[in-house]
Amino acid sequence: EATVSRKLHRLTGELRKQVLKNLQGLGLSRRAAEESLGADPRDLSINLKKLLQSSESDAFQEKAAR
């Protein structure tokens, strides 16, 4: 368990660094990139499933109308 825990901790740290680097490469400041990683999507009050389903059906209706 200890070995797995250490590897997981190290990998998540490396992943975080890479994501920060990529966000900064896209034009975000370091602070903005870190803040974006601090956001928890569970705090958002949107129904993603409903949103995706409605956008998919809208796209289908647009294609059918052509």
C-alpha positions as CSV (number, residue, x, y, z in Angstrom):
1,E,0.0,0.0,0.0
2,A,2.8,2.4,0.8
3,T,4.5,1.9,-2.5
4,V,1.3,2.4,-4.4
5,S,0.5,5.5,-2.4
6,R,3.9,7.0,-3.1
7,K,3.7,6.3,-6.8
8,L,0.2,7.7,-7.0
9,H,1.2,10.8,-5.1
10,R,4.2,11.3,-7.4
11,L,2.2,10.7,-10.6
12,T,-0.6,13.1,-9.6
13,G,2.1,15.8,-8.8
14,E,3.7,15.3,-12.2
15,L,0.3,15.4,-13.9
16,R,-0.6,18.6,-12.1
17,K,2.7,20.2,-13.2
18,Q,2.0,19.2,-16.8
19,V,-1.5,20.5,-16.8
20,L,-0.3,23.8,-15.3
21,K,2.4,24.0,-18.0
22,N,-0.2,23.4,-20.7
23,L,-2.6,25.9,-19.4
24,Q,0.1,28.5,-19.3
25,G,1.1,27.6,-22.8
26,L,-2.5,28.4,-23.8
27,G,-2.1,31.9,-22.4
28,L,-3.2,31.7,-18.8
29,S,-1.1,33.2,-16.1
30,R,0.3,30.9,-13.5
31,R,-2.1,32.2,-11.0
32,A,-5.1,31.7,-13.3
33,A,-4.0,28.2,-14.1
34,E,-3.6,27.3,-10.5
35,E,-7.1,28.8,-9.7
36,S,-8.6,26.7,-12.6
37,L,-7.2,23.6,-11.1
38,G,-8.6,24.5,-7.7
39,A,-12.2,24.7,-9.1
40,D,-14.3,21.7,-8.3
41,P,-16.7,20.8,-11.1
42,R,-19.1,19.4,-8.4
43,D,-19.6,23.0,-7.2
44,L,-21.2,24.0,-10.5
45,S,-24.9,24.1,-10.6
46,I,-25.5,22.8,-14.1
47,N,-27.0,19.6,-15.3
48,L,-24.3,18.5,-17.8
49,K,-26.2,15.5,-18.9
50,K,-29.2,17.6,-19.9
51,L,-27.1,20.2,-21.5
52,L,-25.2,17.7,-23.6
53,Q,-28.4,15.8,-24.6
54,S,-30.2,19.0,-25.7
55,S,-27.2,20.3,-27.6
56,E,-26.9,16.9,-29.4
57,S,-30.6,17.0,-30.4
58,D,-30.3,20.6,-31.5
59,A,-27.4,19.7,-33.7
60,F,-29.4,16.8,-35.2
61,Q,-32.3,19.1,-35.9
62,E,-30.0,21.6,-37.6
63,K,-28.6,18.8,-39.8
64,A,-32.1,17.5,-40.6
65,A,-33.2,21.0,-41.7
66,R,-30.5,21.3,-44.3
